[in-house]
Amino acid sequence: VVVGKLEPSLAELSVGERVQFERLGYFTPDPKDSTSEKPVFNRIVGLRDSWAKIAKK
């Protein structure tokens, strides 16, 4: 669970619309728990962290 701040327009997304949250992945609004006052997003695709591989070397 991550708590953060959003642009107001993201609270108005329809179910099925997809957005990318920087450096985290792609998300879609939760059809059951999301409201315009308290939006809830589900991650559908995570992003790879290629910098972690470079740092290990």
Secondary structure, DSSP 8 states (H G I E B T S, - for coil): -------GGGGG--TT--EEETTTEEEEE-TTT--SSS--EEEEEE---HHHHHHH-
